[in-house]
Amino acid sequence: MEYDDSEREAGKLTGLLDYADALRRNLNPQLEGIAMRLRDEFVLRRFSAVSSDEGATLSKANMPIVVSPMREEDIDGGIRTIQEAFANDPYNLWIYNDRSKIDLNRNRISLRIRCLWGLRNALFHVAKEEGSDKVLGIAMWIPPRAIDKPLTWGEWFWNGFEDWRLWGNQVVMNLQHGRGGLNVKRYYIWKARQAEAHKEVWTDPKGYYFLNIICVLPEAQGKGVGRALFNEVTKKADAEGIKCYLESSRDEPNTKIYEAMGFKLVRGMDCDDDGEVCKLYCMVREPKVIA
Ligand SMILES: CC(C)(COP(=O)(O)OP(=O)(O)OC[C@H]1O[C@@H](n2cnc3c(N)ncnc32)[C@H](O)[C@@H]1OP(=O)(O)O)[C@@H](O)C(=O)NCCC(=O)NCCS
């Protein structure tokens, strides 16, 4: 039997299509399997509790973490997280050095004022286990302020109003509850050293995302919650080409943890009260270039 060219071409095409069909039938489930595994890996790495020890591997699969914007109803859980996570923090021990005077109730009121300010003025996130309302960690970032871009009247008015509001609330709290063990002299020493550090380090005209608070409940630490909280803002900073900045109150293990997030130590900050020194670690993260 003789075939003309067009019949031969059609035959070749049908053969190719049959072959493609067969490939798709056979490969699809495998590709789908690979895609699912990659997705699971991504979700686990991005949102889940990741730990290297075997005992915690189970919780890794069972503890997907969801990061969402902080809401007013999360504040109580956030305050508990701050108080537990910072209980033995070196800065906390230095600035509340007379432990007999500590008033945790006054501290809760002070933190509530700060958190309410953060809801209105900061990038404020909360991490929870999926399906649970328990706060596992929080992060508050102050957005960058470009030094070469003057504030609009609206921004100027809003910032001024918010600064006065914060200050006013703090004054009322101090009148009602006292200082609650806060060493005021040390507070001002810290503020002065911090202003010097910002002047020296914050040289980028685009400004910096400033990590004001990050903490994870002690029982949830080391499981990827901090990483998930960081990612929320570092990915934004990368997309905008803006640097991030933080002040760590601990050398070990925190500077290592922050290095894992891409931060580098740029300077120390010694808060010295007549020889009793609290050392802080200023770290900067360069934005990653997105291909
Ligand atoms: C600092 C803190 C926020 C980190 O959050 P976390 O949930 O414990 O951290 P993660 O589990 O997400 O770990 C983040 C990265 O640091 C690494 N890391 C965690 N613990 C570490 C340790 N002890 N040593 C070295 N690296 C460590 C992790 O491997 C991870 O890197 P990877 O994602 O590349 O694997 C949290 O531990 C915390 O709240 N600590 C107490 C309060 C505090 O110190 N707050 C900050 C004040 S500056």
The ligand as an SDF file (V2000), in Angstrom:
LIG
                    3D

 48 50  0  0  0  0  0  0  0  0999 V2000
   15.1790   34.5930   69.2650 C   0  0  0  0  0  0  0  0  0  0  0  0
   13.8720   33.8730   68.9220 C   0  0  0  0  0  0  0  0  0  0  0  0
   12.8270   34.9190   68.5460 C   0  0  0  0  0  0  0  0  0  0  0  0
   14.0710   32.9290   67.7270 C   0  0  0  0  0  0  0  0  0  0  0  0
   12.8640   32.2590   67.4260 O   0  0  0  0  0  0  0  0  0  0  0  0
   12.8250   30.6630   67.3140 P   0  0  0  0  0  0  0  0  0  0  0  0
   11.4550   30.2610   66.9630 O   0  0  0  0  0  0  0  0  0  0  0  0
   13.4040   30.1070   68.5610 O   0  0  0  0  0  0  0  0  0  0  0  0
   13.8380   30.4420   66.0800 O   0  0  0  0  0  0  0  0  0  0  0  0
   13.7030   29.3810   64.8890 P   0  0  0  0  0  0  0  0  0  0  0  0
   13.4000   28.0490   65.4600 O   0  0  0  0  0  0  0  0  0  0  0  0
   12.7620   29.9200   63.8800 O   0  0  0  0  0  0  0  0  0  0  0  0
   15.1670   29.3710   64.3200 O   0  0  0  0  0  0  0  0  0  0  0  0
   15.5820   30.3420   63.3820 C   0  0  0  0  0  0  0  0  0  0  0  0
   16.9240   29.9600   62.8250 C   0  0  0  0  0  0  0  0  0  0  0  0
   17.9290   30.0210   63.8530 O   0  0  0  0  0  0  0  0  0  0  0  0
   18.5730   28.7650   63.9920 C   0  0  0  0  0  0  0  0  0  0  0  0
   18.6880   28.5030   65.4240 N   0  0  0  0  0  0  0  0  0  0  0  0
   17.6730   28.3080   66.2990 C   0  0  0  0  0  0  0  0  0  0  0  0
   18.1740   28.1040   67.5450 N   0  0  0  0  0  0  0  0  0  0  0  0
   19.5190   28.1800   67.4110 C   0  0  0  0  0  0  0  0  0  0  0  0
   20.6060   28.0400   68.3330 C   0  0  0  0  0  0  0  0  0  0  0  0
   20.3970   27.7890   69.6340 N   0  0  0  0  0  0  0  0  0  0  0  0
   21.8790   28.1850   67.8540 N   0  0  0  0  0  0  0  0  0  0  0  0
   22.1210   28.4250   66.5570 C   0  0  0  0  0  0  0  0  0  0  0  0
   21.1110   28.5600   65.6190 N   0  0  0  0  0  0  0  0  0  0  0  0
   19.8470   28.4310   66.0550 C   0  0  0  0  0  0  0  0  0  0  0  0
   17.6250   27.7520   63.3700 C   0  0  0  0  0  0  0  0  0  0  0  0
   18.3270   26.6460   62.8530 O   0  0  0  0  0  0  0  0  0  0  0  0
   16.9430   28.5430   62.2960 C   0  0  0  0  0  0  0  0  0  0  0  0
   17.6960   28.5800   61.0950 O   0  0  0  0  0  0  0  0  0  0  0  0
   17.1850   27.7520   59.8050 P   0  0  0  0  0  0  0  0  0  0  0  0
   15.7500   28.1900   59.5800 O   0  0  0  0  0  0  0  0  0  0  0  0
   18.1340   28.1910   58.7400 O   0  0  0  0  0  0  0  0  0  0  0  0
   17.2980   26.3150   60.1940 O   0  0  0  0  0  0  0  0  0  0  0  0
   13.3650   33.0340   70.1300 C   0  0  0  0  0  0  0  0  0  0  0  0
   14.2890   32.0110   70.4110 O   0  0  0  0  0  0  0  0  0  0  0  0
   13.0940   33.8380   71.3810 C   0  0  0  0  0  0  0  0  0  0  0  0
   12.0080   34.3620   71.5430 O   0  0  0  0  0  0  0  0  0  0  0  0
   14.0630   33.9060   72.3070 N   0  0  0  0  0  0  0  0  0  0  0  0
   13.8420   34.5220   73.6030 C   0  0  0  0  0  0  0  0  0  0  0  0
   13.5180   35.9840   73.5210 C   0  0  0  0  0  0  0  0  0  0  0  0
   14.5560   36.7480   72.7620 C   0  0  0  0  0  0  0  0  0  0  0  0
   15.7510   36.5590   72.9820 O   0  0  0  0  0  0  0  0  0  0  0  0
   14.0840   37.6280   71.8660 N   0  0  0  0  0  0  0  0  0  0  0  0
   14.9270   38.4420   71.0510 C   0  0  0  0  0  0  0  0  0  0  0  0
   15.5530   39.5360   71.8090 C   0  0  0  0  0  0  0  0  0  0  0  0
   16.7390   40.3980   70.8200 S   0  0  0  0  0  0  0  0  0  0  0  0
  1  2  1  0
  2  3  1  0
  2  4  1  0
  2 36  1  0
  4  5  1  0
  5  6  1  0
  6  7  2  0
  6  8  1  0
  6  9  1  0
  9 10  1  0
 10 11  2  0
 10 12  1  0
 10 13  1  0
 13 14  1  0
 14 15  1  0
 15 16  1  0
 15 30  1  0
 16 17  1  0
 17 18  1  0
 17 28  1  0
 18 19  1  0
 18 27  1  0
 19 20  2  0
 20 21  1  0
 21 22  1  0
 21 27  2  0
 22 23  1  0
 22 24  2  0
 24 25  1  0
 25 26  2  0
 26 27  1  0
 28 29  1  0
 28 30  1  0
 30 31  1  0
 31 32  1  0
 32 33  2  0
 32 34  1  0
 32 35  1  0
 36 37  1  0
 36 38  1  0
 38 39  2  0
 38 40  1  0
 40 41  1  0
 41 42  1  0
 42 43  1  0
 43 44  2  0
 43 45  1  0
 45 46  1  0
 46 47  1  0
 47 48  1  0
M  END
$$$$
